[in-house]
Amino acid sequence: MDPIRYIVALLLVGGLLAVAVWMLKRFRLGGEGGAQSAIRITSHASLGAREKLVVVRFGGRDILLGVTPGSISRIASKRAAGESAVGVKTKMLEPRDKSRDNP
């Protein structure tokens, strides 16, 4: 084979590889979660070097979590904004019922 054929074959393989990587990123086949992930981080705020507050949407609820290197604590939760019934006002955050934690 002459050098022109090698170069064309190399460019063709490189192009196919680039298309495959683009498709994986586009359809999220190789990353975390799928296109329709049930868990979504909607907001976060750093409180210190390694502490933060995170709002996670799961099961139609927004859950406020306190995250530290040693633990994750649920602070409060509320019904997600688009999930509430028509005409019903929801509280911004409902305090966690601690009586449920200790049976």
MODELLER restraints for C-alpha pairs under 7 A, 6 or more apart:
rsr = mdl.restraints
at = mdl.atoms
rsr.add(forms.Gaussian(group=physical.xy_distance, feature=features.Distance(at['CA:24:A'], at['CA:30:A']), mean=5.83, stdev=0.5))
rsr.add(forms.Gaussian(group=physical.xy_distance, feature=features.Distance(at['CA:27:A'], at['CA:35:A']), mean=6.67, stdev=0.5))
rsr.add(forms.Gaussian(group=physical.xy_distance, feature=features.Distance(at['CA:28:A'], at['CA:34:A']), mean=5.78, stdev=0.5))
rsr.add(forms.Gaussian(group=physical.xy_distance, feature=features.Distance(at['CA:28:A'], at['CA:35:A']), mean=6.24, stdev=0.5))
rsr.add(forms.Gaussian(group=physical.xy_distance, feature=features.Distance(at['CA:38:A'], at['CA:58:A']), mean=6.11, stdev=0.5))
rsr.add(forms.Gaussian(group=physical.xy_distance, feature=features.Distance(at['CA:39:A'], at['CA:56:A']), mean=6.86, stdev=0.5))
rsr.add(forms.Gaussian(group=physical.xy_distance, feature=features.Distance(at['CA:39:A'], at['CA:57:A']), mean=5.86, stdev=0.5))
rsr.add(forms.Gaussian(group=physical.xy_distance, feature=features.Distance(at['CA:39:A'], at['CA:58:A']), mean=5.01, stdev=0.5))
rsr.add(forms.Gaussian(group=physical.xy_distance, feature=features.Distance(at['CA:40:A'], at['CA:56:A']), mean=5.60, stdev=0.5))
rsr.add(forms.Gaussian(group=physical.xy_distance, feature=features.Distance(at['CA:40:A'], at['CA:57:A']), mean=5.17, stdev=0.5))
rsr.add(forms.Gaussian(group=physical.xy_distance, feature=features.Distance(at['CA:40:A'], at['CA:58:A']), mean=6.81, stdev=0.5))
rsr.add(forms.Gaussian(group=physical.xy_distance, feature=features.Distance(at['CA:41:A'], at['CA:55:A']), mean=5.94, stdev=0.5))
rsr.add(forms.Gaussian(group=physical.xy_distance, feature=features.Distance(at['CA:41:A'], at['CA:56:A']), mean=4.44, stdev=0.5))
rsr.add(forms.Gaussian(group=physical.xy_distance, feature=features.Distance(at['CA:41:A'], at['CA:57:A']), mean=6.25, stdev=0.5))
rsr.add(forms.Gaussian(group=physical.xy_distance, feature=features.Distance(at['CA:42:A'], at['CA:55:A']), mean=5.63, stdev=0.5))
rsr.add(forms.Gaussian(group=physical.xy_distance, feature=features.Distance(at['CA:42:A'], at['CA:56:A']), mean=5.75, stdev=0.5))
rsr.add(forms.Gaussian(group=physical.xy_distance, feature=features.Distance(at['CA:42:A'], at['CA:57:A']), mean=6.54, stdev=0.5))
rsr.add(forms.Gaussian(group=physical.xy_distance, feature=features.Distance(at['CA:43:A'], at['CA:54:A']), mean=5.86, stdev=0.5))
rsr.add(forms.Gaussian(group=physical.xy_distance, feature=features.Distance(at['CA:43:A'], at['CA:55:A']), mean=5.09, stdev=0.5))
rsr.add(forms.Gaussian(group=physical.xy_distance, feature=features.Distance(at['CA:44:A'], at['CA:52:A']), mean=6.94, stdev=0.5))
rsr.add(forms.Gaussian(group=physical.xy_distance, feature=features.Distance(at['CA:44:A'], at['CA:53:A']), mean=5.50, stdev=0.5))
rsr.add(forms.Gaussian(group=physical.xy_distance, feature=features.Distance(at['CA:44:A'], at['CA:54:A']), mean=4.26, stdev=0.5))
rsr.add(forms.Gaussian(group=physical.xy_distance, feature=features.Distance(at['CA:44:A'], at['CA:55:A']), mean=6.10, stdev=0.5))
rsr.add(forms.Gaussian(group=physical.xy_distance, feature=features.Distance(at['CA:45:A'], at['CA:52:A']), mean=5.51, stdev=0.5))
rsr.add(forms.Gaussian(group=physical.xy_distance, feature=features.Distance(at['CA:45:A'], at['CA:53:A']), mean=5.21, stdev=0.5))
rsr.add(forms.Gaussian(group=physical.xy_distance, feature=features.Distance(at['CA:45:A'], at['CA:54:A']), mean=6.55, stdev=0.5))
rsr.add(forms.Gaussian(group=physical.xy_distance, feature=features.Distance(at['CA:46:A'], at['CA:52:A']), mean=4.22, stdev=0.5))
rsr.add(forms.Gaussian(group=physical.xy_distance, feature=features.Distance(at['CA:46:A'], at['CA:53:A']), mean=6.43, stdev=0.5))
rsr.add(forms.Gaussian(group=physical.xy_distance, feature=features.Distance(at['CA:50:A'], at['CA:68:A']), mean=6.15, stdev=0.5))
rsr.add(forms.Gaussian(group=physical.xy_distance, feature=features.Distance(at['CA:50:A'], at['CA:69:A']), mean=6.55, stdev=0.5))
rsr.add(forms.Gaussian(group=physical.xy_distance, feature=features.Distance(at['CA:51:A'], at['CA:67:A']), mean=5.71, stdev=0.5))
rsr.add(forms.Gaussian(group=physical.xy_distance, feature=features.Distance(at['CA:51:A'], at['CA:68:A']), mean=4.70, stdev=0.5))
rsr.add(forms.Gaussian(group=physical.xy_distance, feature=features.Distance(at['CA:52:A'], at['CA:66:A']), mean=6.07, stdev=0.5))
rsr.add(forms.Gaussian(group=physical.xy_distance, feature=features.Distance(at['CA:52:A'], at['CA:67:A']), mean=5.35, stdev=0.5))
rsr.add(forms.Gaussian(group=physical.xy_distance, feature=features.Distance(at['CA:52:A'], at['CA:68:A']), mean=6.82, stdev=0.5))
rsr.add(forms.Gaussian(group=physical.xy_distance, feature=features.Distance(at['CA:53:A'], at['CA:64:A']), mean=6.87, stdev=0.5))
rsr.add(forms.Gaussian(group=physical.xy_distance, feature=features.Distance(at['CA:53:A'], at['CA:65:A']), mean=5.67, stdev=0.5))
rsr.add(forms.Gaussian(group=physical.xy_distance, feature=features.Distance(at['CA:53:A'], at['CA:66:A']), mean=4.76, stdev=0.5))
rsr.add(forms.Gaussian(group=physical.xy_distance, feature=features.Distance(at['CA:53:A'], at['CA:67:A']), mean=6.13, stdev=0.5))
rsr.add(forms.Gaussian(group=physical.xy_distance, feature=features.Distance(at['CA:54:A'], at['CA:64:A']), mean=5.76, stdev=0.5))
rsr.add(forms.Gaussian(group=physical.xy_distance, feature=features.Distance(at['CA:54:A'], at['CA:65:A']), mean=5.15, stdev=0.5))
rsr.add(forms.Gaussian(group=physical.xy_distance, feature=features.Distance(at['CA:54:A'], at['CA:66:A']), mean=6.51, stdev=0.5))
rsr.add(forms.Gaussian(group=physical.xy_distance, feature=features.Distance(at['CA:55:A'], at['CA:62:A']), mean=6.25, stdev=0.5))
rsr.add(forms.Gaussian(group=physical.xy_distance, feature=features.Distance(at['CA:55:A'], at['CA:63:A']), mean=5.45, stdev=0.5))
rsr.add(forms.Gaussian(group=physical.xy_distance, feature=features.Distance(at['CA:55:A'], at['CA:64:A']), mean=4.55, stdev=0.5))
rsr.add(forms.Gaussian(group=physical.xy_distance, feature=features.Distance(at['CA:55:A'], at['CA:65:A']), mean=6.24, stdev=0.5))
rsr.add(forms.Gaussian(group=physical.xy_distance, feature=features.Distance(at['CA:56:A'], at['CA:62:A']), mean=5.58, stdev=0.5))
rsr.add(forms.Gaussian(group=physical.xy_distance, feature=features.Distance(at['CA:56:A'], at['CA:63:A']), mean=5.17, stdev=0.5))
rsr.add(forms.Gaussian(group=physical.xy_distance, feature=features.Distance(at['CA:56:A'], at['CA:64:A']), mean=6.56, stdev=0.5))
rsr.add(forms.Gaussian(group=physical.xy_distance, feature=features.Distance(at['CA:57:A'], at['CA:63:A']), mean=6.26, stdev=0.5))
rsr.add(forms.Gaussian(group=physical.xy_distance, feature=features.Distance(at['CA:60:A'], at['CA:79:A']), mean=6.19, stdev=0.5))
rsr.add(forms.Gaussian(group=physical.xy_distance, feature=features.Distance(at['CA:60:A'], at['CA:80:A']), mean=5.41, stdev=0.5))
rsr.add(forms.Gaussian(group=physical.xy_distance, feature=features.Distance(at['CA:60:A'], at['CA:83:A']), mean=6.00, stdev=0.5))
rsr.add(forms.Gaussian(group=physical.xy_distance, feature=features.Distance(at['CA:61:A'], at['CA:77:A']), mean=6.70, stdev=0.5))
rsr.add(forms.Gaussian(group=physical.xy_distance, feature=features.Distance(at['CA:61:A'], at['CA:78:A']), mean=5.59, stdev=0.5))
rsr.add(forms.Gaussian(group=physical.xy_distance, feature=features.Distance(at['CA:61:A'], at['CA:79:A']), mean=4.34, stdev=0.5))
rsr.add(forms.Gaussian(group=physical.xy_distance, feature=features.Distance(at['CA:61:A'], at['CA:80:A']), mean=4.60, stdev=0.5))
rsr.add(forms.Gaussian(group=physical.xy_distance, feature=features.Distance(at['CA:62:A'], at['CA:77:A']), mean=5.54, stdev=0.5))
rsr.add(forms.Gaussian(group=physical.xy_distance, feature=features.Distance(at['CA:62:A'], at['CA:78:A']), mean=5.35, stdev=0.5))
rsr.add(forms.Gaussian(group=physical.xy_distance, feature=features.Distance(at['CA:62:A'], at['CA:79:A']), mean=6.02, stdev=0.5))
rsr.add(forms.Gaussian(group=physical.xy_distance, feature=features.Distance(at['CA:62:A'], at['CA:80:A']), mean=5.22, stdev=0.5))
rsr.add(forms.Gaussian(group=physical.xy_distance, feature=features.Distance(at['CA:63:A'], at['CA:76:A']), mean=6.01, stdev=0.5))
rsr.add(forms.Gaussian(group=physical.xy_distance, feature=features.Distance(at['CA:63:A'], at['CA:77:A']), mean=4.26, stdev=0.5))
rsr.add(forms.Gaussian(group=physical.xy_distance, feature=features.Distance(at['CA:63:A'], at['CA:78:A']), mean=6.61, stdev=0.5))
rsr.add(forms.Gaussian(group=physical.xy_distance, feature=features.Distance(at['CA:64:A'], at['CA:74:A']), mean=6.05, stdev=0.5))
rsr.add(forms.Gaussian(group=physical.xy_distance, feature=features.Distance(at['CA:64:A'], at['CA:75:A']), mean=5.51, stdev=0.5))
rsr.add(forms.Gaussian(group=physical.xy_distance, feature=features.Distance(at['CA:64:A'], at['CA:76:A']), mean=5.20, stdev=0.5))
rsr.add(forms.Gaussian(group=physical.xy_distance, feature=features.Distance(at['CA:64:A'], at['CA:77:A']), mean=5.88, stdev=0.5))
rsr.add(forms.Gaussian(group=physical.xy_distance, feature=features.Distance(at['CA:65:A'], at['CA:72:A']), mean=6.54, stdev=0.5))
rsr.add(forms.Gaussian(group=physical.xy_distance, feature=features.Distance(at['CA:65:A'], at['CA:73:A']), mean=5.48, stdev=0.5))
rsr.add(forms.Gaussian(group=physical.xy_distance, feature=features.Distance(at['CA:65:A'], at['CA:74:A']), mean=4.56, stdev=0.5))
rsr.add(forms.Gaussian(group=physical.xy_distance, feature=features.Distance(at['CA:65:A'], at['CA:75:A']), mean=5.55, stdev=0.5))
rsr.add(forms.Gaussian(group=physical.xy_distance, feature=features.Distance(at['CA:66:A'], at['CA:72:A']), mean=5.67, stdev=0.5))
rsr.add(forms.Gaussian(group=physical.xy_distance, feature=features.Distance(at['CA:66:A'], at['CA:73:A']), mean=5.07, stdev=0.5))
rsr.add(forms.Gaussian(group=physical.xy_distance, feature=features.Distance(at['CA:66:A'], at['CA:74:A']), mean=6.38, stdev=0.5))
rsr.add(forms.Gaussian(group=physical.xy_distance, feature=features.Distance(at['CA:66:A'], at['CA:75:A']), mean=6.58, stdev=0.5))
rsr.add(forms.Gaussian(group=physical.xy_distance, feature=features.Distance(at['CA:67:A'], at['CA:73:A']), mean=6.58, stdev=0.5))
rsr.add(forms.Gaussian(group=physical.xy_distance, feature=features.Distance(at['CA:75:A'], at['CA:96:A']), mean=6.33, stdev=0.5))
rsr.add(forms.Gaussian(group=physical.xy_distance, feature=features.Distance(at['CA:76:A'], at['CA:93:A']), mean=5.95, stdev=0.5))
rsr.add(forms.Gaussian(group=physical.xy_distance, feature=features.Distance(at['CA:76:A'], at['CA:94:A']), mean=5.70, stdev=0.5))
rsr.add(forms.Gaussian(group=physical.xy_distance, feature=features.Distance(at['CA:76:A'], at['CA:95:A']), mean=5.03, stdev=0.5))
rsr.add(forms.Gaussian(group=physical.xy_distance, feature=features.Distance(at['CA:76:A'], at['CA:96:A']), mean=5.22, stdev=0.5))
rsr.add(forms.Gaussian(group=physical.xy_distance, feature=features.Distance(at['CA:77:A'], at['CA:93:A']), mean=5.66, stdev=0.5))
rsr.add(forms.Gaussian(group=physical.xy_distance, feature=features.Distance(at['CA:77:A'], at['CA:94:A']), mean=5.64, stdev=0.5))
rsr.add(forms.Gaussian(group=physical.xy_distance, feature=features.Distance(at['CA:78:A'], at['CA:92:A']), mean=6.54, stdev=0.5))
rsr.add(forms.Gaussian(group=physical.xy_distance, feature=features.Distance(at['CA:78:A'], at['CA:93:A']), mean=5.26, stdev=0.5))
rsr.add(forms.Gaussian(group=physical.xy_distance, feature=features.Distance(at['CA:78:A'], at['CA:94:A']), mean=5.88, stdev=0.5))
